[in-house]
Amino acid sequence: MSDSPSFVQQGAQLLDPVGPSMRLSDITKHSLKARVLYLDLISLMAQVDGSLDKVELEHLHFLLQSFQVPEKYHARIVAKSEYQPEQISSAFEDLKQRKLHYSFFLDLMVMAMADGVLQEEEKRFLAQIRNLIQIPAVDFHNLLNFAQTTGSLDLNSVIDPMYSYVIDGFFSWARQSQVKLYLQTAFALNPKVDAYLKANL
């Protein structure tokens, strides 16, 4: 048996959260209406380029399960609900009032990373959504850097110190700024990476 540390041990040496632990709330405590709206918008935004690819579809189904959305809503959400511009603005305002907007935006960024890279066109689109949902530019870049970093994280090898720096910095910022994230918010598209990051909070 090898004496070398496991990837979890290696990661724990590098990911050392600063300050008090970060509490992740349970999004299922929000109303079903709010959860359906949240995922309606995720699906709508993810399909702006046409349709969901296989990875995006699998991730959306994962979110539907973790958000405990009844199956009767699944087909509608996956099929992309139709919203008028004023309805979208109203929906974003609703998310903001419920303190779901940061979680939503991170979920949207993680979904955009499904193909492993964020294209410039996708970045511009996310910036437009950032304006609509009224997230400050500095917060947008914190969320974006985190999503891009966790999308590249490989737990089967020693974690790059630069990745560790970005992740630690994100969690430190989120705690200090009291950014509301949830147990069900995707920190990474890879379920193992997602679970690992949350275990190190």
C-alpha positions as CSV (number, residue, x, y, z in Angstrom):
1,M,0.0,0.0,0.0
2,S,1.3,3.4,-0.9
3,D,2.2,5.9,1.9
4,S,1.4,8.8,-0.3
5,P,-1.5,11.0,0.8
6,S,-4.9,10.6,-0.8
7,F,-6.2,13.4,-3.0
8,V,-8.5,14.4,-0.1
9,Q,-5.5,14.7,2.2
10,Q,-3.6,16.6,-0.4
11,G,-6.5,18.9,-1.0
12,A,-7.0,19.5,2.7
13,Q,-3.4,20.6,3.1
14,L,-4.1,23.3,0.5
15,L,-7.7,24.2,1.0
16,D,-7.7,25.7,4.5
17,P,-10.7,28.0,4.9
18,V,-10.0,31.2,6.9
19,G,-12.3,32.4,9.6
20,P,-15.6,31.0,10.9
21,S,-17.2,28.2,8.9
22,M,-19.6,29.1,6.2
23,R,-23.2,28.0,6.7
24,L,-25.0,26.7,3.7
25,S,-28.8,26.9,4.0
26,D,-31.3,24.3,2.6
27,I,-32.9,25.7,-0.6
28,T,-35.9,23.4,-0.2
29,K,-37.0,25.6,2.7
30,H,-38.0,28.1,0.0
31,S,-41.4,27.7,-1.5
32,L,-41.9,25.3,-4.4
33,K,-42.9,28.3,-6.6
34,A,-39.5,29.9,-5.9
35,R,-37.6,26.7,-6.7
36,V,-39.5,26.1,-9.9
37,L,-38.9,29.8,-11.0
38,Y,-35.2,29.4,-10.2
39,L,-34.8,26.3,-12.3
40,D,-37.0,27.7,-15.0
41,L,-34.6,30.6,-15.4
42,I,-31.5,28.3,-15.3
43,S,-33.0,26.2,-18.1
44,L,-34.0,29.3,-20.1
45,M,-30.6,31.0,-19.8
46,A,-28.7,27.7,-20.5
47,Q,-30.7,27.3,-23.7
48,V,-30.1,30.8,-25.1
49,D,-27.8,29.2,-27.7
50,G,-30.4,26.7,-28.8
51,S,-30.7,23.6,-26.6
52,L,-29.2,21.8,-23.7
53,D,-26.3,19.4,-24.4
54,K,-26.0,16.0,-22.7
55,V,-24.0,17.3,-19.8
56,E,-26.2,20.3,-19.2
57,L,-29.3,18.1,-19.3
58,E,-27.8,15.7,-16.8
59,H,-26.9,18.6,-14.5
60,L,-30.4,20.1,-14.8
61,H,-32.0,16.8,-13.8
62,F,-29.6,16.6,-10.9
63,L,-30.7,20.1,-9.8
64,L,-34.4,19.1,-10.2
65,Q,-33.8,16.2,-7.8
66,S,-31.7,18.1,-5.3
67,F,-34.3,21.0,-5.3
68,Q,-37.0,18.4,-4.6
69,V,-39.1,19.6,-7.5
70,P,-42.0,17.2,-8.2
71,E,-41.7,15.2,-11.4
72,K,-44.8,16.8,-12.9
73,Y,-42.8,20.1,-13.4
74,H,-39.7,18.5,-14.9
75,A,-40.7,18.3,-18.6
76,R,-41.8,21.9,-18.5
77,I,-38.6,23.2,-17.0
78,V,-36.4,21.1,-19.3
79,A,-38.4,22.2,-22.4
80,K,-37.6,25.9,-21.6
81,S,-40.5,28.0,-20.4
82,E,-41.5,31.0,-22.4
83,Y,-40.9,34.4,-20.7
84,Q,-41.5,37.9,-21.9
85,P,-38.7,40.4,-21.2
86,E,-40.7,42.1,-18.4
87,Q,-41.4,38.7,-16.9
88,I,-37.7,37.9,-16.8
89,S,-36.9,41.2,-15.1
90,S,-39.7,40.5,-12.5
91,A,-38.4,37.0,-12.0
92,F,-34.8,38.2,-11.3
93,E,-36.2,40.7,-8.9
94,D,-38.0,37.9,-7.1
95,L,-34.8,35.9,-6.8
96,K,-33.0,38.9,-5.4
97,Q,-35.7,39.6,-2.8
98,R,-35.5,36.0,-1.7
99,K,-31.7,36.2,-1.5
100,L,-31.4,33.5,-4.2
101,H,-29.6,35.6,-6.8
102,Y,-26.0,34.8,-5.9
103,S,-26.8,31.1,-5.8
104,F,-28.7,31.3,-9.1
105,F,-25.8,33.1,-10.7
106,L,-23.2,30.6,-9.6
107,D,-25.4,27.8,-10.8
108,L,-25.7,29.5,-14.1
109,M,-22.0,29.9,-14.4
110,V,-21.3,26.3,-13.5
111,M,-23.8,25.2,-16.1
112,A,-22.0,27.4,-18.7
113,M,-18.8,25.5,-17.9
114,A,-20.4,22.2,-19.0
115,D,-18.2,22.1,-22.1
116,G,-15.1,22.7,-19.9
117,V,-14.4,26.3,-21.1
118,L,-16.2,29.6,-20.9
119,Q,-16.3,31.3,-24.3
120,E,-16.1,35.1,-24.7
121,E,-19.6,35.1,-26.0
122,E,-20.8,33.3,-22.9
123,K,-18.9,35.7,-20.6
124,R,-20.6,38.6,-22.4
125,F,-24.0,36.9,-21.9
126,L,-23.3,36.3,-18.2
127,A,-22.3,40.0,-17.8
128,Q,-25.7,41.0,-19.3
129,I,-27.5,38.7,-16.8
130,R,-25.3,40.3,-14.0
131,N,-26.7,43.7,-14.9
132,L,-30.2,42.4,-14.9
133,I,-29.9,40.7,-11.6
134,Q,-27.9,43.6,-10.1
135,I,-24.8,41.8,-8.9
136,P,-21.8,44.2,-8.4
137,A,-19.0,43.8,-10.9
138,V,-16.5,42.8,-8.3
139,D,-18.8,40.0,-7.1
140,F,-19.4,38.9,-10.6
141,H,-15.6,38.4,-11.1
142,N,-15.4,36.5,-7.8
143,L,-18.1,34.1,-8.9
144,L,-16.7,33.8,-12.4
145,N,-13.1,33.0,-11.2
146,F,-14.5,30.5,-8.7
147,A,-16.6,28.7,-11.3
148,Q,-13.8,28.6,-13.8
149,T,-11.4,27.3,-11.2
150,T,-13.6,24.5,-9.8
151,G,-14.5,23.5,-13.4
152,S,-10.8,22.7,-13.9
153,L,-10.2,21.1,-10.5
154,D,-8.8,17.5,-10.6
155,L,-9.0,15.7,-7.3
156,N,-6.8,12.9,-8.6
157,S,-3.7,15.0,-8.5
158,V,-2.2,17.6,-6.2
159,I,-4.3,20.8,-6.3
160,D,-2.5,23.6,-8.0
161,P,-1.7,26.3,-5.3
162,M,-3.2,29.0,-7.6
163,Y,-6.5,27.1,-7.6
164,S,-6.3,26.8,-3.8
165,Y,-5.7,30.6,-3.6
166,V,-8.7,31.4,-5.7
167,I,-11.0,28.9,-3.8
168,D,-9.9,30.1,-0.4
169,G,-10.3,33.7,-1.5
170,F,-13.8,33.0,-2.7
171,F,-14.9,31.4,0.5
172,S,-13.3,34.1,2.6
173,W,-15.1,36.8,0.5
174,A,-18.4,34.9,0.6
175,R,-18.3,34.6,4.4
176,Q,-17.2,38.2,5.0
177,S,-19.8,39.5,2.5
178,Q,-22.5,37.1,3.9
179,V,-23.2,35.8,0.4
180,K,-26.2,33.5,0.6
181,L,-25.3,30.1,-0.9
182,Y,-27.1,26.8,-0.4
183,L,-26.4,23.1,0.1
184,Q,-27.9,22.6,-3.4
185,T,-25.9,25.4,-5.1
186,A,-23.5,23.8,-7.6
187,F,-19.9,24.7,-6.6
188,A,-18.7,22.5,-9.5
189,L,-20.3,20.4,-12.3
190,N,-18.4,17.3,-11.1
191,P,-20.4,15.9,-8.2
192,K,-17.2,14.7,-6.4
193,V,-15.6,18.1,-6.6
194,D,-18.8,19.8,-5.5
195,A,-19.1,17.5,-2.5
196,Y,-15.4,17.9,-1.6
197,L,-15.5,21.7,-1.7
198,K,-18.6,21.8,0.5
199,A,-17.0,19.3,3.0
200,N,-14.1,21.7,3.4
201,L,-16.2,24.6,4.5
